[in-house]
Amino acid sequence: MKKKVLKFGGTSVGTIERIQHVSNIIKGEVEAGNQIIVVVSAMAGKTNELIKFSQDIDKNFDKRELDVLLSTGEQVTCSLLAGALIGLKIKSKSWLNWQIPILTEGEHSNARIINMNVSKINEYIKEGVAIVPGFQGVSKKGEITTIGRGGSDATAVAIAKLFNADSCEIYTDVDGVFSTDPNKIPVAKKIEKISYDEMLELSSLGAKVMQSSAVQTAMMYDIPLEVKSTFTNRKGTKIFDQQNIDYTKSVTGVAYSKDDAKITLIGVEDKPGVAANIFEPLNKSQINVDMVIQNISSDQKKTDITFTIKRDDLVKTKDILKNNKSIKFREITHNDKVSKISIVGAGMVSTPGVTYKMFRGLADEKINILAISTSEIKLSVIINEENTLKAVKKLHTIFELD
């Protein structure tokens, strides 16, 4: 007998028919003799609908009340799925986050799971299926909190860890993890095995199959994951420790994101401490800075500093920089029509020429590189947004991923 955590995303439970289909998948696991904990997301589109309701009330809707509102999406799915299983003569029960409870810490809409009570559910799954809401928890003060978009993945991995589950399976609307977005690049192929490190990079760089914090938790505690389709019986993608993977290619996948913006401060004083003075207030405002480039200005006592942020933070970042009395600069410019293109692969460490090959491929397509960032297993560039798909297709081909 195995203890399994099964997580079903919003598209998997998007309609009553799909919920009934999911209940049959779970029934098969129960009949195979497994103990099952199910983690569910809200039905597809429901979270966005609830967010719109809040914005129709007030553009600056209170964050506490927004968490209370958004947490209802998963509760609906829990109840419907438990009811569908009961209809199939499978003993089942839905749990609200405070009934377990799932304990979190941190601010509203961006909390993180720190612990949960395992005794009630461990006792229950000896004879029935426990249905648990993803994406949410309750603080030490008894406040309902949510843990960020895609947070149901993090809930599933946390449960797999705390309940010592044998496996954690992430069910979605695709067959697994692909070498790039199969909806945009039809020749993208499914990756059968991928390391935590590679999956973490792909998730953080724009691949939307799994939430990056969930992959990070799985890597920390060595929890094997499998991403698979709710709608087919094909094998999915297994995500586990790097030692178990055979690398035949230097590059595993190409990721892209279109939610970046580039800011340049022109004519900044070139002296120690200036960069710290620029980025300290951004850090305090929880603005994530990604790539940073410093150039020598035409005035040798000055420098130009370019960095990238999330596009949603552009207005806030410019306001902070303009009001920052500890720095002086001649001009501030920005470009919010950029995208980030990344190649990822553990094989890059031992394969020479990957950087040249990427830059030559982009040059052949007459695509200008605006910024560059590297690590051992990834290489990212910022380019003009209009060239995104052309760049992804070219890199996918030259690294033999088609």
C-alpha positions in Angstrom: 0.0 0.0 0.0 1.3 3.4 -1.0 0.4 6.8 0.4 -0.1 9.2 -2.6 -0.7 12.9 -3.0 -2.6 13.7 -6.1 -3.0 17.4 -7.1 -5.5 18.5 -9.8 -5.2 21.9 -11.3 -8.0 24.3 -12.4 -8.4 23.0 -15.9 -8.6 19.4 -14.6 -11.6 20.4 -12.5 -12.9 23.1 -14.8 -16.4 21.6 -15.3 -18.7 19.1 -13.6 -17.9 16.6 -16.3 -14.2 17.0 -15.6 -14.7 16.7 -11.8 -16.5 13.4 -12.5 -13.6 12.3 -14.7 -11.2 13.1 -11.9 -13.3 11.1 -9.4 -12.8 8.1 -11.6 -9.0 8.5 -11.7 -9.1 8.7 -7.9 -11.4 5.6 -7.7 -8.8 3.7 -9.7 -6.1 4.6 -7.2 -8.2 3.5 -4.2 -9.1 0.2 -5.9 -5.3 -0.3 -6.4 -5.0 -0.3 -2.6 -3.5 3.2 -2.2 -4.1 5.8 0.6 -5.0 9.0 -1.1 -4.8 12.7 -0.2 -6.1 14.9 -3.0 -5.2 18.6 -3.4 -7.4 20.7 -5.7 -7.4 24.1 -7.3 -10.4 26.3 -7.9 -12.3 25.5 -11.1 -10.6 27.1 -14.2 -11.4 30.8 -14.4 -13.0 31.1 -10.9 -10.1 32.8 -9.2 -10.0 35.5 -11.9 -13.8 35.9 -11.6 -13.4 36.5 -7.9 -10.6 39.0 -8.4 -12.8 40.9 -10.8 -15.7 40.9 -8.3 -13.2 42.5 -5.7 -12.0 45.1 -8.2 -15.6 46.0 -9.2 -16.1 46.8 -5.5 -12.8 48.7 -5.0 -9.6 48.8 -7.1 -7.6 48.7 -3.8 -9.7 45.9 -2.2 -8.6 45.0 1.3 -6.0 42.2 1.2 -7.4 40.3 4.2 -10.9 40.3 2.6 -9.4 39.3 -0.8 -7.9 36.2 0.8 -11.2 35.3 2.4 -12.9 35.7 -1.0 -10.3 33.8 -3.1 -10.1 30.9 -0.6 -13.7 30.0 -1.5 -12.7 28.8 -5.0 -10.9 25.7 -3.8 -13.6 25.0 -1.2 -16.2 24.7 -4.0 -14.0 22.2 -5.8 -13.3 20.2 -2.6 -17.0 19.7 -1.9 -18.0 18.8 -5.5 -15.2 16.3 -5.8 -16.0 14.7 -2.5 -19.6 14.5 -3.5 -18.7 12.9 -6.8 -16.6 10.2 -5.0 -19.3 9.5 -2.6 -21.6 9.0 -5.6 -19.1 6.3 -6.8 -19.4 4.6 -3.4 -15.9 5.8 -2.4 -15.8 7.1 1.1 -14.6 10.7 0.9 -14.5 13.9 2.9 -13.6 17.5 2.1 -11.6 19.6 4.6 -11.4 23.4 4.9 -7.9 24.8 5.6 -8.8 25.7 9.2 -10.2 22.3 9.9 -6.9 20.5 9.4 -5.4 23.2 10.0 -2.8 24.3 7.4 -0.6 26.8 9.2 0.9 29.7 7.3 3.1 32.7 8.0 3.6 35.9 6.1 1.4 38.6 4.6 -1.9 38.2 3.0 -1.8 36.9 -0.7 1.8 35.9 -0.2 1.9 33.6 2.8 3.8 30.3 3.0 2.9 27.0 4.6 5.0 26.2 7.7 3.2 23.2 9.2 -0.1 21.3 9.4 -1.8 18.9 11.7 -1.4 15.4 10.2 -3.2 13.3 12.8 -6.9 13.7 11.6 -6.2 13.1 8.0 -3.7 10.2 8.6 -6.5 8.5 10.6 -9.1 9.2 7.9 -7.2 8.0 4.8 -7.0 4.5 6.3 -10.6 4.2 5.1 -11.4 7.1 2.9 -10.1 9.8 0.5 -9.2 13.2 2.0 -9.9 16.2 -0.3 -7.8 19.3 0.7 -7.9 22.8 -0.7 -4.7 24.1 -2.3 -3.5 27.7 -2.3 -4.4 28.6 1.2 -4.0 28.2 5.0 -4.6 29.9 8.3 -2.2 32.1 10.2 -1.4 31.8 13.9 -3.8 34.6 14.5 -6.6 32.6 12.9 -6.7 34.7 9.7 -7.3 33.0 6.3 -4.3 33.5 4.0 -3.4 32.6 0.4 0.0 31.6 -0.8 0.2 33.1 -4.3 -1.0 32.1 -7.8 -0.2 28.5 -8.6 0.0 27.9 -4.8 -1.9 24.5 -5.0 1.4 23.0 -6.2 3.1 24.3 -3.1 0.3 22.8 -1.0 0.7 19.4 -2.6 4.4 19.3 -2.1 4.1 20.4 1.5 1.6 17.7 2.2 3.8 15.1 0.5 6.6 16.1 2.8 4.6 16.4 6.1 2.7 13.2 5.5 5.7 11.2 4.3 4.0 10.3 1.1 5.5 7.8 -1.3 4.8 10.1 -4.3 3.3 13.4 -5.4 1.6 13.5 -8.8 0.6 16.8 -10.4 -2.3 16.4 -12.8 -2.7 19.2 -15.4 -4.0 19.7 -19.0 -0.7 18.7 -20.7 1.1 15.4 -20.9 4.1 16.6 -18.8 6.9 19.1 -19.1 7.8 20.1 -22.6 11.0 21.5 -24.2 9.1 24.8 -24.7 5.5 25.9 -24.9 3.7 23.3 -27.1 0.8 25.7 -27.7 3.2 28.2 -29.5 5.8 25.8 -30.8 4.1 22.6 -32.2 7.4 20.7 -32.5 8.1 21.0 -28.8 8.6 17.5 -27.3 7.8 16.1 -23.9 10.7 15.6 -21.5 10.5 12.2 -19.8 12.9 13.0 -16.9 14.2 16.3 -15.6 16.2 17.4 -12.6 14.9 19.6 -9.8 17.5 22.3 -10.8 16.4 22.4 -14.4 12.7 22.4 -13.5 13.2 25.1 -11.0 14.9 27.3 -13.6 12.2 26.6 -16.2 9.5 27.4 -13.7 11.0 30.6 -12.6 11.8 31.7 -16.2 8.3 31.4 -17.5 7.3 27.8 -17.9 3.9 27.6 -16.3 3.6 23.8 -15.6 4.7 24.1 -12.0 5.1 26.8 -9.4 8.8 27.4 -8.7 8.5 27.5 -4.9 6.9 24.0 -5.0 9.8 22.6 -7.1 12.2 24.2 -4.6 10.5 22.5 -1.7 10.5 19.2 -3.5 14.2 19.6 -4.2 15.0 20.5 -0.5 13.3 17.4 0.8 13.9 15.1 -2.2 10.3 14.5 -2.9 9.9 12.8 -6.4 7.3 14.6 -8.5 5.5 13.5 -11.7 3.6 15.9 -13.9 1.0 14.1 -16.0 -2.2 14.8 -17.9 -5.7 14.4 -16.4 -7.1 13.6 -19.9 -4.7 10.9 -21.3 -3.1 7.7 -20.0 0.3 8.6 -21.3 3.3 8.7 -19.0 4.2 12.1 -17.6 7.4 13.8 -16.8 9.3 12.7 -13.7 11.2 15.3 -11.7 13.8 14.1 -9.3 17.5 14.3 -8.2 20.0 15.1 -10.8 22.1 11.9 -10.2 19.3 9.8 -11.6 19.1 11.5 -15.0 21.0 10.6 -18.1 21.9 13.8 -20.1 22.4 13.4 -23.8 21.8 17.1 -24.7 23.4 20.2 -23.4 20.1 22.1 -23.4 16.9 20.6 -22.0 14.4 23.4 -22.7 13.7 26.9 -23.9 11.6 29.2 -21.7 10.3 32.7 -22.2 8.3 35.3 -20.3 6.7 38.5 -21.5 6.2 40.2 -18.1 9.5 42.0 -17.8 10.6 45.6 -18.1 14.0 47.2 -18.5 15.1 50.4 -16.6 18.2 52.4 -17.2 19.6 55.1 -15.0 21.9 57.3 -17.1 24.7 59.4 -15.6 24.9 57.8 -12.1 27.8 58.8 -9.8 30.5 56.1 -10.2 31.5 55.6 -6.5 31.2 52.8 -3.9 27.8 52.3 -2.4 25.7 53.8 -5.2 24.3 50.4 -6.4 23.4 49.6 -2.8 21.6 52.9 -2.5 19.7 52.2 -5.7 18.5 48.7 -4.9 18.0 49.0 -1.1 14.6 50.8 -1.3 13.5 48.5 -4.1 14.2 45.5 -1.9 12.3 47.1 1.0 9.3 47.4 -1.4 9.6 43.7 -2.4 10.5 44.5 -6.0 12.5 41.7 -7.5 15.4 42.9 -9.5 16.7 40.3 -12.1 19.5 41.2 -14.5 21.8 44.1 -13.7 24.3 45.7 -16.1 26.7 48.6 -15.4 28.4 50.5 -18.2 30.9 53.2 -18.3 29.2 56.5 -19.3 30.6 59.1 -21.7 31.5 61.1 -18.6 34.2 58.9 -16.9 33.1 59.9 -13.5 29.6 58.7 -14.2 28.1 55.2 -15.0 24.9 53.9 -16.5 23.1 51.1 -14.6 20.5 48.9 -16.4 18.3 46.4 -14.6 15.2 44.4 -15.2 12.0 44.0 -13.1 8.5 42.6 -13.5 6.4 44.8 -15.7 3.7 45.2 -13.1 6.3 46.9 -10.8 7.4 49.5 -13.4 5.4 52.5 -12.2 6.2 51.8 -8.6 9.9 51.4 -9.3 10.2 54.6 -11.3 8.5 56.5 -8.4 10.9 55.0 -5.9 13.9 55.9 -8.0 12.7 59.5 -8.6 12.1 60.0 -4.9 15.4 58.5 -3.8 17.4 61.4 -2.4 20.5 59.2 -1.8 21.3 58.8 -5.5 21.8 61.3 -8.4 21.4 60.6 -12.0 20.9 62.6 -15.2 18.0 60.6 -16.8 15.8 57.6 -16.3 14.6 55.6 -19.3 12.5 52.4 -19.6 11.4 49.8 -22.1 8.3 47.7 -21.1 8.1 45.9 -24.5 10.7 43.3 -23.8 10.7 39.6 -23.2 13.2 37.2 -21.5 14.3 34.2 -23.4 16.2 31.4 -21.6 17.9 28.2 -22.4 18.2 25.6 -19.5 20.1 22.4 -19.2 22.3 20.7 -16.7 24.5 19.5 -19.6 25.5 23.2 -20.3 28.1 22.9 -17.5 30.3 20.4 -19.4 29.5 21.5 -23.0 31.6 24.2 -24.5 30.2 26.7 -27.1 26.6 26.9 -25.8 26.8 30.7 -25.3 28.3 31.3 -28.7 25.7 29.0 -30.4 22.8 30.9 -28.7 24.2 34.4 -29.6 25.0 33.3 -33.2 21.5 31.9 -33.6 19.9 35.2 -32.5 22.3 37.2 -34.6 21.3 35.1 -37.7 17.7 36.2 -37.0 18.8 39.8 -36.6 17.6 39.8 -33.0 19.4 42.4 -30.8 20.3 41.4 -27.2 19.5 44.0 -24.6 20.8 42.3 -21.5 22.4 39.0 -20.5 22.2 36.8 -17.3 23.9 33.4 -16.8 24.2 30.6 -14.2 25.7 27.2 -14.4 22.6 25.6 -16.0 20.8 28.6 -17.7 21.5 31.5 -20.0 18.9 34.3 -20.3 18.7 37.3 -22.6 16.4 40.3 -22.8 15.2 41.1 -26.3 12.4 43.2 -27.9 9.0 41.5 -27.3 8.1 41.4 -31.0 10.9 38.9 -31.6 9.9 36.4 -28.9 8.5 33.5 -30.9 11.1 33.9 -33.6 13.9 33.6 -31.0 12.3 30.6 -29.3 11.8 28.8 -32.6 15.4 29.4 -33.6 16.9 28.3 -30.3 14.6 25.3 -30.1 15.9 24.2 -33.6 19.7 24.9 -33.2 19.8 23.0 -29.9 18.1 20.0 -31.5 15.0 20.1 -29.4 12.4 19.9 -32.3 
